[in-house]
Amino acid sequence: MLALCLALSCDRLDPDITVRHGATFPNHDNGRPPRGASDSTGGPVVIPPDGLFVTAVAYPEGYDWRRDTARGDIRGRLLLLRMRDGAAGCDTVLSLEAGAGRPVSLDPDRHQFAGGHLYTQCITEAGTVYRRDGRTVLLSQEREYLRGILVMDDGAGTLYTLSQRLDGDGGFVLRRNWKPVLTREGGRIHGSFGESSFGPTGALFADGGQACFFYEQDSSDWILVRAGNGSTSPDSPGREVQEIPVTLPDGITRLYDLRCHNGTLYFVCRWKQREPVLYIGSKKYDLSAALPTPGQKSGFRLIPSDDGIRISGTVRLSYNQRLCTGLWSENSLVKLIDGRCDWLDPETFLRKENGRITGAGIDEKYYSLSGSGTLMMPSCAYRNGHDLYLALTGSGNVGAVSYPALWINGQSIPLPLNGFLSSVVLLQQ
């Protein structure tokens, strides 16, 4: 993990970025908005409402960002790129100075492209700076770590953010359009941006028109939070924030994951000596014997989808110690795939080996990637219909140099920059 962005000024290294221009990468000196994220009129940058977008972090040419030899005291740029049609490269929509002495962090989990805007977070000695498209929207006096961001599909684009406090007794704050609606002095939030089964919204998720998340207090009591959008309309979920205690049945010795889907509580657990066991509301589904070949099962996660909830987990087969990844429904084992895989949804998975992506499956079609790159964050994988997009780091070779690349259904588009890609998303009007 790269060092946190502190409120320090360090000029030991040249802060300027030199980018090798090519057919697939934009010219940063041509049409780039001025520093400060303003357009030529001085107004806020206008981000196109549709297109395929990639976020990236670029470091000075020649700097070894993987080793981070400057221990975080390095300046670079946070980029928002928009891909051109027909694999003809991309254009820079937004370029923000980031790193030492700047209010924008270079860390991959300190920025999110959500609802058509680039949100950034920088933790300093004095507090936390939140920005949208390069402009400050909140200066918090607390040092806090963003754990969830969610733009509601409610016509108004209501924004929820969920931040864990780093100092004192900890706790968290839930904000609606940057105004606190729930603050707690303690509690452990369930989920984050770095966990593959949670996706780009982190610990927050939408259910029934409300923003939701779970937190644990006192190491055993779980709470479901449901928050409305603040509207007073009779047809709206409303402004009330509810904290609903979660009652777990007796016999559970380990809780792996829990979600709320269409108002129903789902959780996967070890019940007595059996696992996985799925609860849907009060109904229990014992899937411990669903695997016909004996094996050691672990690492269970719930995978939400339009068709309901599925369970993913790893399986070490007893007779030959082969590692597989399983996918269960509430009735049976649906699939068993060789290797360690992350499921994006019940029909899409990424096969990984030593942290590198070696293959991708979508709708029964499989692509071999031959270990061509890594995903810096789960938000580097995005599915739209039958199309799969992967923002891979260290995967696009131009000559003897390995660059990041955008992978689309088997086609790889190198992006010649010294750095990494942090997310990909398709916006459609």
ABEGO torsion letter per residue (X at the ends): XBBBBBBBBBAABBABBBBBBBAABBBAABGBBBBGGBBAAGBBBBBBABEBBBBBBBBBBGBBAAAGAAGGBBBBBBBBBBBBBGGAEBBBABBBBBEBGBABBABAAABBBBGGBBBBBBBBAAEBBBBBGGBBABBBABBBBBABBBBBBAGAGBBBBBBBBABEAEEBBBBBGGBBABBBABEBBBEBAABAAAEAAEABBBBGGBBBBBBBBGGABBBBBBBBAGBABAABAEABBBBBBBBBBBGBABBABBBBBGGBBBBBBBBEABOBBBBBEABBBBAAAABABBBBBBGBBBBBBAAEBBBBBBBBBAAAGBBBBBBBBAABBABBBBEBBBBABAABBBBBBGGBBABBBBGGBBBBAGGABBBABAAABBBBEABBBBBBBGABBBEABBBBBBBBGGBBBBBBBBEBBABBBBBBX
